[in-house]
Structures are given as C-alpha cells and as structure tokens.
Amino acid sequence: MNVDLSARVGAVRDQGKRPTCLSFALSDGHRIARVHGRDFSPECLHQLTTSQLKIPITRGIPPGEALSVLATSGQTEETSWPYNGSIVGTPPFFKKVGALGSFSSTTLLQDLMRGCGSILGLEIGDEFYSATATTVLTQRISAVQARHAVLAIGSRASGNEAEFRIRNSWGSAWADSGHVWVHESYLATVCIDVMCLEP
C-alpha cells in the first residue's frame, strides 16, 4: 500500500494569487502519467481552457473542460510557455486522456499503484491553510473557505485505513515542503471530484 511517485515530478511550484491550482495539479499529474523529464506548463493549460470557454484568464477553470483541452489540444513544456508569460516559438504539444470521477479510497490507491497521480478537487478550510510539516489532516474542523485542486502522489498505511500524500501549488514554504499527509476520512468529507490521467 505504500506508494511514492514524488521522484516523477520536480520541485513544488507556486501559483501565487492566481486561480490556477487545477492547471498546476493537472500539469504535474500529466508529467507523472507520461513519466516525462520536464515540467508541463500550467499557463498553457489555463490559457487554452479559458480561451475555449471565452472566460477571463483571471477565473478558475472547470475540471471537465480542462481535461477536454488536455486531451484535444494538449500542453507545452514549462520552458515553452512560462507562468505569467506567453508561448515561445512553435513548441510541441503533448496530449493526455483522463477521466473525471468521485472519491474512493480503494480506487485512489489502485491508481497510485499503477503510476497515476490523481488530481483531487477539495473544499478546504482553516485546517488546510494552516497545515505544518507535521500535520496529518484527519477531518474537516472549520467551514469551507474555498475550492482547491491538489495532486495525490503517495500513500501509506494508517492502522486499517490509508493516508495519502498530496502535493500543493503554494510553494515549498507551505506545510512539509509543499506537501501534506491526509487521512482517507478527511478526503471522504472534503473531496468533491477526482481526475486521473491514464499512464
């Protein structure tokens, strides 16, 4: 049950104040699924999706549409379309198919074991914002403050249940170098959707 996909991604990145968490989580999930040696561009995915939906770039993107853009248009590497920047030249675009579903601890474990980093859409509160290096989130203890996307990259046993290692996009200063462990009971109450990209 112990899985660690962290070697398949680079350093944790920081989305800043922009609503691009889903683009970051999907980009890192794409890198894991493809076993790709370089970061994919969240800017590319975010701009292509907002353009297709004809919404301002300052808005977040819905999961179904983001998956559709990744499957049909694809995305460039980060170096070809830097964050807060524009596309450079005519780089290759990499496509990846994924599916949208709901949370199941068993399915999440199976996906991790087959090399799929799952993107989780969460409803988060104070306990998430204030996570530290030693935090293990076990339950929601405050009101929902936001919806946020993260990437599950590992698992471990916790008694008869499981804990999952999630990767955030708030930089390495958050929690444990940008990661936190969450109990399956926490995810059962806060996870509103799951996206898995096929390996």
C-alpha positions as CSV (number, residue, x, y, z in Angstrom):
1,M,0.0,0.0,0.0
2,N,3.0,2.3,0.4
3,V,3.5,4.3,-2.8
4,D,5.7,7.3,-3.6
5,L,5.5,9.0,-7.0
6,S,7.4,12.1,-5.9
7,A,10.5,11.1,-8.0
8,R,8.5,11.6,-11.1
9,V,7.9,15.3,-10.6
10,G,10.2,18.3,-10.0
11,A,10.2,20.9,-7.2
12,V,6.8,22.1,-5.9
13,R,5.8,25.3,-7.8
14,D,3.8,28.3,-6.6
15,Q,0.7,29.5,-8.3
16,G,0.7,32.8,-6.5
17,K,-2.6,34.7,-6.2
18,R,-4.0,33.4,-9.5
19,P,-6.8,30.8,-9.5
20,T,-4.6,28.2,-11.4
21,C,-4.5,25.4,-8.9
22,L,-6.2,22.9,-11.2
23,S,-3.8,23.8,-14.1
24,F,-0.8,23.1,-11.7
25,A,-2.2,19.8,-10.4
26,L,-3.1,18.6,-13.9
27,S,0.3,19.6,-15.3
28,D,2.1,17.7,-12.6
29,G,-0.3,14.7,-13.0
30,H,0.5,14.8,-16.7
31,R,4.2,14.7,-16.0
32,I,3.7,11.7,-13.7
33,A,1.5,9.8,-16.1
34,R,3.8,10.4,-19.0
35,V,7.0,9.8,-16.9
36,H,8.2,13.0,-18.5
37,G,11.5,14.5,-17.6
38,R,10.4,18.2,-17.6
39,D,7.6,20.2,-16.1
40,F,4.5,20.9,-18.2
41,S,3.1,24.4,-18.5
42,P,0.2,25.3,-16.2
43,E,0.0,28.7,-18.1
44,C,-0.6,26.9,-21.4
45,L,-3.4,24.7,-20.0
46,H,-5.1,27.6,-18.2
47,Q,-4.9,30.0,-21.1
48,L,-6.2,27.4,-23.6
49,T,-9.1,26.4,-21.4
50,T,-10.2,30.0,-20.6
51,S,-9.9,30.9,-24.2
52,Q,-12.1,27.9,-25.3
53,L,-14.7,28.8,-22.6
54,K,-14.4,32.5,-23.5
55,I,-13.9,33.5,-19.9
56,P,-11.4,35.9,-18.4
57,I,-7.9,34.4,-17.6
58,T,-8.5,35.7,-14.0
59,R,-11.1,32.9,-13.4
60,G,-10.6,29.3,-12.4
61,I,-11.3,26.6,-14.9
62,P,-13.7,23.7,-14.5
63,P,-12.3,20.1,-14.4
64,G,-14.2,18.6,-17.3
65,E,-13.2,21.4,-19.7
66,A,-9.6,21.3,-18.6
67,L,-9.5,17.5,-19.2
68,S,-11.0,18.0,-22.6
69,V,-8.4,20.6,-23.6
70,L,-5.6,18.4,-22.4
71,A,-6.9,15.5,-24.5
72,T,-7.6,17.5,-27.6
73,S,-5.1,20.4,-27.7
74,G,-2.5,19.2,-25.2
75,Q,0.0,21.4,-23.5
76,T,3.6,22.6,-23.9
77,E,6.5,22.2,-21.5
78,E,7.0,25.0,-19.0
79,T,10.1,26.3,-20.7
80,S,8.0,26.9,-23.9
81,W,5.2,28.7,-22.1
82,P,6.3,30.1,-18.7
83,Y,4.0,31.0,-15.9
84,N,2.6,34.6,-16.3
85,G,4.2,34.6,-19.8
86,S,3.5,33.9,-23.4
87,I,4.2,31.0,-25.7
88,V,7.7,30.9,-27.1
89,G,8.1,29.8,-30.7
90,T,6.2,26.7,-32.0
91,P,6.9,24.0,-29.4
92,P,5.4,20.5,-29.4
93,F,2.1,20.0,-27.6
94,F,1.6,16.8,-25.5
95,K,-1.9,15.4,-25.2
96,K,-3.2,13.1,-22.4
97,V,-6.5,11.5,-21.8
98,G,-8.1,11.5,-18.3
99,A,-11.3,10.7,-16.6
100,L,-13.4,12.6,-14.0
101,G,-15.0,10.7,-11.1
102,S,-15.7,10.8,-7.4
103,F,-13.6,9.9,-4.4
104,S,-13.0,6.3,-3.5
105,S,-10.1,5.4,-1.2
106,T,-9.7,2.0,-2.9
107,T,-9.7,3.5,-6.4
108,L,-7.2,6.2,-5.4
109,L,-4.9,3.5,-4.0
110,Q,-5.2,1.5,-7.2
111,D,-4.5,4.5,-9.4
112,L,-1.4,5.4,-7.4
113,M,-0.1,1.8,-7.6
114,R,-0.4,1.8,-11.4
115,G,1.6,5.1,-11.6
116,C,-1.3,7.6,-11.8
117,G,-1.1,10.7,-9.8
118,S,-4.7,11.6,-9.1
119,I,-5.9,15.2,-9.1
120,L,-8.3,15.9,-6.2
121,G,-10.8,18.8,-6.1
122,L,-11.2,19.7,-2.4
123,E,-13.4,22.0,-0.3
124,I,-10.9,23.4,2.1
125,G,-11.0,25.3,5.4
126,D,-8.6,26.7,8.1
127,E,-7.1,23.3,8.9
128,F,-5.7,23.1,5.3
129,Y,-4.4,26.6,5.2
130,S,-2.6,26.2,8.5
131,A,-1.0,22.8,7.8
132,T,2.6,22.4,9.1
133,A,5.4,20.0,8.4
134,T,4.0,17.5,11.0
135,T,0.3,17.9,10.1
136,V,-1.8,14.9,9.2
137,L,-5.3,16.1,8.2
138,T,-7.9,13.7,9.6
139,Q,-11.1,15.7,9.5
140,R,-12.5,19.0,8.5
141,I,-12.9,21.2,11.6
142,S,-13.8,24.5,10.0
143,A,-16.2,25.9,7.5
144,V,-15.4,25.7,3.8
145,Q,-13.5,28.7,2.6
146,A,-12.5,27.7,-0.9
147,R,-12.4,25.0,-3.6
148,H,-8.9,23.9,-4.4
149,A,-7.1,21.3,-6.6
150,V,-4.1,19.2,-5.4
151,L,-2.3,16.1,-6.6
152,A,-2.1,12.8,-4.7
153,I,1.4,11.4,-5.2
154,G,1.7,8.8,-2.4
155,S,0.1,6.6,0.2
156,R,0.9,4.7,3.4
157,A,-1.0,2.5,5.8
158,S,-2.5,4.1,9.0
159,G,-3.9,1.2,11.1
160,N,-6.6,-0.4,8.9
161,E,-7.0,2.7,6.7
162,A,-4.9,4.8,4.4
163,E,-3.2,8.2,4.4
164,F,-2.4,10.0,1.2
165,R,0.5,12.4,0.4
166,I,-0.8,15.4,-1.5
167,R,1.2,17.9,-3.4
168,N,0.1,21.5,-3.3
169,S,0.9,24.5,-5.6
170,W,1.6,27.1,-2.9
171,G,5.4,26.8,-2.9
172,S,7.7,24.9,-0.7
173,A,7.1,27.0,2.4
174,W,3.6,25.6,2.9
175,A,3.3,22.5,5.2
176,D,6.1,19.9,4.6
177,S,8.0,21.4,1.6
178,G,4.7,21.9,-0.2
179,H,3.1,18.5,0.8
180,V,0.8,17.2,3.5
181,W,-0.5,13.8,4.6
182,V,-4.3,13.5,4.6
183,H,-6.3,10.6,6.1
184,E,-8.9,8.9,3.9
185,S,-11.6,10.0,6.3
186,Y,-10.6,13.6,5.6
187,L,-10.8,13.1,1.8
188,A,-14.2,11.4,2.2
189,T,-15.6,14.6,3.6
190,V,-13.8,17.3,1.5
191,C,-13.1,15.7,-1.9
192,I,-15.7,16.8,-4.5
193,D,-14.1,15.2,-7.6
194,V,-11.2,13.2,-8.7
195,M,-9.4,13.3,-12.1
196,C,-7.0,10.6,-13.2
197,L,-4.7,10.7,-16.2
198,E,-4.0,7.4,-17.9
199,P,-0.4,6.2,-17.5
